[in-house]
Amino acid sequence: MVEATRLMVEANGYHGTGLKQVLELAEAPRGSLYHHFPGGKDELVGEALAVAGRDVDRMVKELALQAPTLGDLVRAMLETLADRMVAADYSKGCPVATVALEVAATNDALQPICGGIYAGWQRTLADALRADGHDPTEADELATTALALIEGALVLARASRSRIPVERVGRRIARLLTKD
């Protein structure tokens, strides 16, 4: 159910994802939903977002092992996300952004989950920048800027059905993160 929810929410948003559709996709009986997720849709979506956030964390850690520089890491990360988006015919972008944009301002159950995932990604980037020799304050600001650029590039790529925004932002972030 969690994976089915994740797939549907990322493509269709929170409001475009019905529990009946999730259960059909997951081939799960209705009773199992409230047995495993007594909090209903919000709890299920929250778990799907948490899993998606951990998957992105894992992807970044794997790519970091191969990337010689921080700029190379961010470019590899964007390349992987763009490949995923293209393979899904642009129905996938950031696994958290769709819900964050749609309900985080009004849903007290999902806002801290979305905010926590983004804060974790920002910390990971800031830690990598500090390890690369950046001033701590500068590292925090650059990490926030890079994350905003990444998220924006994914939105623009989905909207234009083109990976060009992701490629452009990847090049710009690599230059931005290069320590002078």
Phi and psi restraints in degrees (value plus and minus 20) as a CYANA .aco file:
   2 VAL   PHI     -84.7   -44.7
   2 VAL   PSI     -66.3   -26.3
   3 GLU   PHI     -86.1   -46.1
   3 GLU   PSI     -59.9   -19.9
   4 ALA   PHI     -82.3   -42.3
   4 ALA   PSI     -61.8   -21.8
   5 THR   PHI     -83.9   -43.9
   5 THR   PSI     -64.2   -24.2
   6 ARG   PHI     -77.8   -37.8
   6 ARG   PSI     -68.2   -28.2
   7 LEU   PHI     -80.9   -40.9
   7 LEU   PSI     -65.5   -25.5
   8 MET   PHI     -91.2   -51.2
   8 MET   PSI     -62.2   -22.2
   9 VAL   PHI     -86.6   -46.6
   9 VAL   PSI     -60.9   -20.9
  10 GLU   PHI     -84.1   -44.1
  10 GLU   PSI     -57.8   -17.8
  11 ALA   PHI    -104.0   -64.0
  11 ALA   PSI     -57.1   -17.1
  12 ASN   PHI    -134.3   -94.3
  12 ASN   PSI     -27.5    12.5
  13 GLY   PHI      62.7   102.7
  13 GLY   PSI     152.1   192.1
  14 TYR   PHI     -83.6   -43.6
  14 TYR   PSI     -71.0   -31.0
  15 HIS   PHI     -92.7   -52.7
  15 HIS   PSI     -43.8    -3.8
  16 GLY   PHI    -105.8   -65.8
  16 GLY   PSI     -18.1    21.9
  17 THR   PHI    -130.2   -90.2
  17 THR   PSI      94.9   134.9
  18 GLY   PHI    -118.3   -78.3
  18 GLY   PSI     127.5   167.5
  19 LEU   PHI     -83.6   -43.6
  19 LEU   PSI     -55.3   -15.3
  20 LYS   PHI     -81.7   -41.7
  20 LYS   PSI     -62.1   -22.1
  21 GLN   PHI     -84.9   -44.9
  21 GLN   PSI     -60.8   -20.8
  22 VAL   PHI     -81.4   -41.4
  22 VAL   PSI     -67.2   -27.2
  23 LEU   PHI     -82.7   -42.7
  23 LEU   PSI     -58.4   -18.4
  24 GLU   PHI     -85.0   -45.0
  24 GLU   PSI     -66.5   -26.5
  25 LEU   PHI     -83.5   -43.5
  25 LEU   PSI     -58.8   -18.8
  26 ALA   PHI    -101.5   -61.5
  26 ALA   PSI     -29.4    10.6
  27 GLU   PHI      33.3    73.3
  27 GLU   PSI      29.1    69.1
  28 ALA   PHI    -138.5   -98.5
  28 ALA   PSI     124.1   164.1
  29 PRO   PHI     -91.6   -51.6
  29 PRO   PSI     130.2   170.2
  30 ARG   PHI     -76.6   -36.6
  30 ARG   PSI     -59.4   -19.4
  31 GLY   PHI     -81.7   -41.7
  31 GLY   PSI     -46.7    -6.7
  32 SER   PHI     -89.3   -49.3
  32 SER   PSI     -47.9    -7.9
  33 LEU   PHI     -79.8   -39.8
  33 LEU   PSI     -74.0   -34.0
  34 TYR   PHI     -99.0   -59.0
  34 TYR   PSI     -37.7     2.3
  35 HIS   PHI     -90.7   -50.7
  35 HIS   PSI     -67.9   -27.9
  36 HIS   PHI    -105.2   -65.2
  36 HIS   PSI     -45.9    -5.9
  37 PHE   PHI    -152.6  -112.6
  37 PHE   PSI      55.6    95.6
  38 PRO   PHI     -82.4   -42.4
  38 PRO   PSI     -40.0     0.0
  39 GLY   PHI    -100.2   -60.2
  39 GLY   PSI     -18.8    21.2
  40 GLY   PHI      53.5    93.5
  40 GLY   PSI    -167.2  -127.2
  41 LYS   PHI     -79.5   -39.5
  41 LYS   PSI     -63.0   -23.0
  42 ASP   PHI     -81.0   -41.0
  42 ASP   PSI     -61.9   -21.9
  43 GLU   PHI     -86.7   -46.7
  43 GLU   PSI     -62.2   -22.2
  44 LEU   PHI     -84.6   -44.6
  44 LEU   PSI     -66.4   -26.4
  45 VAL   PHI     -83.9   -43.9
  45 VAL   PSI     -60.2   -20.2
  46 GLY   PHI     -79.5   -39.5
  46 GLY   PSI     -62.6   -22.6
  47 GLU   PHI     -87.3   -47.3
  47 GLU   PSI     -59.5   -19.5
  48 ALA   PHI     -82.8   -42.8
  48 ALA   PSI     -60.4   -20.4
  49 LEU   PHI     -85.7   -45.7
  49 LEU   PSI     -61.7   -21.7
  50 ALA   PHI     -81.9   -41.9
  50 ALA   PSI     -62.6   -22.6
  51 VAL   PHI     -83.4   -43.4
  51 VAL   PSI     -63.7   -23.7
  52 ALA   PHI     -81.6   -41.6
  52 ALA   PSI     -62.2   -22.2
  53 GLY   PHI     -81.4   -41.4
  53 GLY   PSI     -62.5   -22.5
  54 ARG   PHI     -86.5   -46.5
  54 ARG   PSI     -55.5   -15.5
  55 ASP   PHI     -84.1   -44.1
  55 ASP   PSI     -60.7   -20.7
  56 VAL   PHI     -86.6   -46.6
  56 VAL   PSI     -61.5   -21.5
  57 ASP   PHI     -77.1   -37.1
  57 ASP   PSI     -65.7   -25.7
  58 ARG   PHI     -82.9   -42.9
  58 ARG   PSI     -62.9   -22.9
  59 MET   PHI     -79.6   -39.6
  59 MET   PSI     -65.6   -25.6
  60 VAL   PHI     -82.6   -42.6
  60 VAL   PSI     -62.6   -22.6
  61 LYS   PHI     -83.9   -43.9
  61 LYS   PSI     -60.8   -20.8
  62 GLU   PHI     -85.6   -45.6
  62 GLU   PSI     -63.8   -23.8
  63 LEU   PHI     -86.6   -46.6
  63 LEU   PSI     -53.4   -13.4
  64 ALA   PHI     -82.9   -42.9
  64 ALA   PSI     -50.0   -10.0
  65 LEU   PHI     -86.9   -46.9
  65 LEU   PSI     -43.8    -3.8
  66 GLN   PHI    -124.1   -84.1
  66 GLN   PSI     -37.0     3.0
  67 ALA   PHI    -107.1   -67.1
  67 ALA   PSI     103.3   143.3
  68 PRO   PHI     -90.7   -50.7
  68 PRO   PSI     -47.5    -7.5
  69 THR   PHI    -152.6  -112.6
  69 THR   PSI     145.8   185.8
  70 LEU   PHI     -84.1   -44.1
  70 LEU   PSI     -59.7   -19.7
  71 GLY   PHI     -80.1   -40.1
  71 GLY   PSI     -60.8   -20.8
  72 ASP   PHI     -84.1   -44.1
  72 ASP   PSI     -57.6   -17.6
  73 LEU   PHI     -82.0   -42.0
  73 LEU   PSI     -68.8   -28.8
  74 VAL   PHI     -84.4   -44.4
  74 VAL   PSI     -60.4   -20.4
  75 ARG   PHI     -84.3   -44.3
  75 ARG   PSI     -61.1   -21.1
  76 ALA   PHI     -85.1   -45.1
  76 ALA   PSI     -59.1   -19.1
  77 MET   PHI     -83.0   -43.0
  77 MET   PSI     -66.4   -26.4
  78 LEU   PHI     -84.4   -44.4
  78 LEU   PSI     -59.0   -19.0
  79 GLU   PHI     -81.4   -41.4
  79 GLU   PSI     -63.9   -23.9
  80 THR   PHI     -83.7   -43.7
  80 THR   PSI     -64.1   -24.1
  81 LEU   PHI     -85.3   -45.3
  81 LEU   PSI     -58.8   -18.8
  82 ALA   PHI     -86.0   -46.0
  82 ALA   PSI     -62.2   -22.2
  83 ASP   PHI     -79.9   -39.9
  83 ASP   PSI     -62.3   -22.3
  84 ARG   PHI     -83.1   -43.1
  84 ARG   PSI     -61.6   -21.6
  85 MET   PHI     -84.7   -44.7
  85 MET   PSI     -67.1   -27.1
  86 VAL   PHI     -83.2   -43.2
  86 VAL   PSI     -63.9   -23.9
  87 ALA   PHI     -80.1   -40.1
  87 ALA   PSI     -49.9    -9.9
  88 ALA   PHI    -114.0   -74.0
  88 ALA   PSI      -5.4    34.6
  89 ASP   PHI      34.3    74.3
  89 ASP   PSI      21.0    61.0
  90 TYR   PHI      46.9    86.9
  90 TYR   PSI      -1.6    38.4
  91 SER   PHI    -106.4   -66.4
  91 SER   PSI     -30.6     9.4
  92 LYS   PHI    -138.7   -98.7
  92 LYS   PSI     122.9   162.9
  93 GLY   PHI    -157.2  -117.2
  93 GLY   PSI    -136.1   -96.1
  94 CYS   PHI    -102.8   -62.8
  94 CYS   PSI     112.8   152.8
  95 PRO   PHI     -89.5   -49.5
  95 PRO   PSI     -27.9    12.1
  96 VAL   PHI    -131.0   -91.0
  96 VAL   PSI     -50.0   -10.0
  97 ALA   PHI     -78.3   -38.3
  97 ALA   PSI     -60.8   -20.8
  98 THR   PHI     -78.5   -38.5
  98 THR   PSI     -66.9   -26.9
  99 VAL   PHI     -91.0   -51.0
  99 VAL   PSI     -61.8   -21.8
 100 ALA   PHI     -78.2   -38.2
 100 ALA   PSI     -64.1   -24.1
 101 LEU   PHI     -90.1   -50.1
 101 LEU   PSI     -53.6   -13.6
 102 GLU   PHI    -102.5   -62.5
 102 GLU   PSI     -62.9   -22.9
 103 VAL   PHI    -153.2  -113.2
 103 VAL   PSI     -26.0    14.0
 104 ALA   PHI     -80.3   -40.3
 104 ALA   PSI     -50.3   -10.3
 105 ALA   PHI     -94.9   -54.9
 105 ALA   PSI     -39.9     0.1
 106 THR   PHI    -140.9  -100.9
 106 THR   PSI     -27.8    12.2
 107 ASN   PHI    -133.3   -93.3
 107 ASN   PSI      85.8   125.8
 108 ASP   PHI     -88.0   -48.0
 108 ASP   PSI     -38.8     1.2
 109 ALA   PHI    -101.4   -61.4
 109 ALA   PSI     -57.6   -17.6
 110 LEU   PHI    -113.3   -73.3
 110 LEU   PSI     -44.3    -4.3
 111 GLN   PHI     -77.1   -37.1
 111 GLN   PSI     -69.2   -29.2
 112 PRO   PHI     -86.2   -46.2
 112 PRO   PSI     -47.0    -7.0
 113 ILE   PHI     -89.8   -49.8
 113 ILE   PSI     -69.9   -29.9
 114 CYS   PHI     -80.7   -40.7
 114 CYS   PSI     -68.1   -28.1
 115 GLY   PHI     -80.4   -40.4
 115 GLY   PSI     -59.7   -19.7
 116 GLY   PHI     -86.4   -46.4
 116 GLY   PSI     -60.1   -20.1
 117 ILE   PHI     -83.7   -43.7
 117 ILE   PSI     -68.6   -28.6
 118 TYR   PHI     -82.2   -42.2
 118 TYR   PSI     -60.1   -20.1
 119 ALA   PHI     -82.9   -42.9
 119 ALA   PSI     -59.1   -19.1
 120 GLY   PHI     -84.6   -44.6
 120 GLY   PSI     -63.1   -23.1
 121 TRP   PHI     -84.0   -44.0
 121 TRP   PSI     -60.1   -20.1
 122 GLN   PHI     -83.9   -43.9
 122 GLN   PSI     -61.7   -21.7
 123 ARG   PHI     -82.5   -42.5
 123 ARG   PSI     -62.3   -22.3
 124 THR   PHI     -79.7   -39.7
 124 THR   PSI     -66.1   -26.1
 125 LEU   PHI     -84.1   -44.1
 125 LEU   PSI     -63.3   -23.3
 126 ALA   PHI     -83.9   -43.9
 126 ALA   PSI     -61.4   -21.4
 127 ASP   PHI     -81.7   -41.7
 127 ASP   PSI     -61.9   -21.9
 128 ALA   PHI     -84.7   -44.7
 128 ALA   PSI     -58.9   -18.9
 129 LEU   PHI     -86.3   -46.3
 129 LEU   PSI     -62.5   -22.5
 130 ARG   PHI     -82.7   -42.7
 130 ARG   PSI     -62.1   -22.1
 131 ALA   PHI     -83.5   -43.5
 131 ALA   PSI     -46.1    -6.1
 132 ASP   PHI    -104.3   -64.3
 132 ASP   PSI     -19.9    20.1
 133 GLY   PHI      81.8   121.8
 133 GLY   PSI     -14.3    25.7
 134 HIS   PHI     -96.6   -56.6
 134 HIS   PSI     127.2   167.2
 135 ASP   PHI     -76.6   -36.6
 135 ASP   PSI     119.6   159.6
 136 PRO   PHI     -74.6   -34.6
 136 PRO   PSI     -64.0   -24.0
 137 THR   PHI     -86.3   -46.3
 137 THR   PSI     -64.2   -24.2
 138 GLU   PHI     -82.1   -42.1
 138 GLU   PSI     -59.1   -19.1
 139 ALA   PHI     -81.6   -41.6
 139 ALA   PSI     -63.0   -23.0
 140 ASP   PHI     -83.1   -43.1
 140 ASP   PSI     -63.9   -23.9
 141 GLU   PHI     -87.3   -47.3
 141 GLU   PSI     -63.1   -23.1
 142 LEU   PHI     -84.0   -44.0
 142 LEU   PSI     -58.4   -18.4
 143 ALA   PHI     -84.2   -44.2
 143 ALA   PSI     -63.2   -23.2
 144 THR   PHI     -83.7   -43.7
 144 THR   PSI     -62.8   -22.8
 145 THR   PHI     -82.8   -42.8
 145 THR   PSI     -66.0   -26.0
 146 ALA   PHI     -82.4   -42.4
 146 ALA   PSI     -63.5   -23.5
 147 LEU   PHI     -83.9   -43.9
 147 LEU   PSI     -61.1   -21.1
 148 ALA   PHI     -84.1   -44.1
 148 ALA   PSI     -59.7   -19.7
 149 LEU   PHI     -85.7   -45.7
 149 LEU   PSI     -61.7   -21.7
 150 ILE   PHI     -81.7   -41.7
 150 ILE   PSI     -70.1   -30.1
 151 GLU   PHI     -81.9   -41.9
 151 GLU   PSI     -63.5   -23.5
 152 GLY   PHI     -83.1   -43.1
 152 GLY   PSI     -60.1   -20.1
 153 ALA   PHI     -82.8   -42.8
 153 ALA   PSI     -59.6   -19.6
 154 LEU   PHI     -86.5   -46.5
 154 LEU   PSI     -59.8   -19.8
 155 VAL   PHI     -84.4   -44.4
 155 VAL   PSI     -66.8   -26.8
 156 LEU   PHI     -83.0   -43.0
 156 LEU   PSI     -59.0   -19.0
 157 ALA   PHI     -85.0   -45.0
 157 ALA   PSI     -62.5   -22.5
 158 ARG   PHI     -84.3   -44.3
 158 ARG   PSI     -63.5   -23.5
 159 ALA   PHI     -85.5   -45.5
 159 ALA   PSI     -56.0   -16.0
 160 SER   PHI    -116.0   -76.0
 160 SER   PSI     -24.9    15.1
 161 ARG   PHI      31.9    71.9
 161 ARG   PSI      28.4    68.4
 162 SER   PHI    -169.4  -129.4
 162 SER   PSI     121.6   161.6
 163 ARG   PHI    -105.5   -65.5
 163 ARG   PSI     -20.8    19.2
 164 ILE   PHI     -77.0   -37.0
 164 ILE   PSI     -65.3   -25.3
 165 PRO   PHI     -78.4   -38.4
 165 PRO   PSI     -57.0   -17.0
 166 VAL   PHI     -87.8   -47.8
 166 VAL   PSI     -61.9   -21.9
 167 GLU   PHI     -85.0   -45.0
 167 GLU   PSI     -62.9   -22.9
 168 ARG   PHI     -83.9   -43.9
 168 ARG   PSI     -66.3   -26.3
 169 VAL   PHI     -85.3   -45.3
 169 VAL   PSI     -57.4   -17.4
 170 GLY   PHI     -78.4   -38.4
 170 GLY   PSI     -64.6   -24.6
 171 ARG   PHI     -84.9   -44.9
 171 ARG   PSI     -63.1   -23.1
 172 ARG   PHI     -87.1   -47.1
 172 ARG   PSI     -62.3   -22.3
 173 ILE   PHI     -84.0   -44.0
 173 ILE   PSI     -60.4   -20.4
 174 ALA   PHI     -77.4   -37.4
 174 ALA   PSI     -61.8   -21.8
 175 ARG   PHI     -90.2   -50.2
 175 ARG   PSI     -59.6   -19.6
 176 LEU   PHI     -83.7   -43.7
 176 LEU   PSI     -58.1   -18.1
 177 LEU   PHI    -104.5   -64.5
 177 LEU   PSI     -28.9    11.1
 178 THR   PHI     -88.3   -48.3
 178 THR   PSI     103.9   143.9
 179 LYS   PHI     -93.0   -53.0
 179 LYS   PSI     109.8   149.8
